[in-house]
Amino acid sequence: MFVILVYDAGERRVQKFHRICRRYLTWVQLSVFEGELTGAQLER
């Protein structure tokens, strides 16, 4: 499944959120990621 993820997180959580998203998705812009995810990856 192709996913586009956009987030708005507090200053304390941005780095952690960014690090987790980069494991599974491609970084497009400051708080935008996109990529293919399996059902199991999506549940994590």
N, C-alpha and C positions, 0 to 999 in steps of 0.2 A: 504494500500500500504506500503510495506517495504521500508524504506529509509536509506541510508548511507550518512551522511553529513560530509564533510571535509572542514575546513575553514582555511584561513590564513588572520588574521585581524591585524590591527595596535594595538600597545600597549594600547592605550586608549579605544579601543572597545572590547578587548578580554573578560573582566569580564562581560560586559553587554551581549555580544553574548553568552557566556557560560551559564549565568543565564537563558536566554530565552530558549536555547536549552535543558537544563536539565528539564524544565517543561514538555516537550513532548517526549524526546528521552532518551536513555540510554547512559551514557558516557562510551566510550570504551578506548580511549587514549587521549593524551593531547588535540588535536583539532579534534577528531573524535567522532561522535555520530551515533547511529543506533536505529531503532525502527519502530513501526507501526504508521502511521498517516492516518487519514481520509482526505477526500478531503477538508473539511472545515478547519481542522487544518493546512493543507498544504498552504492554501490561506492566513492565518494569517501571 
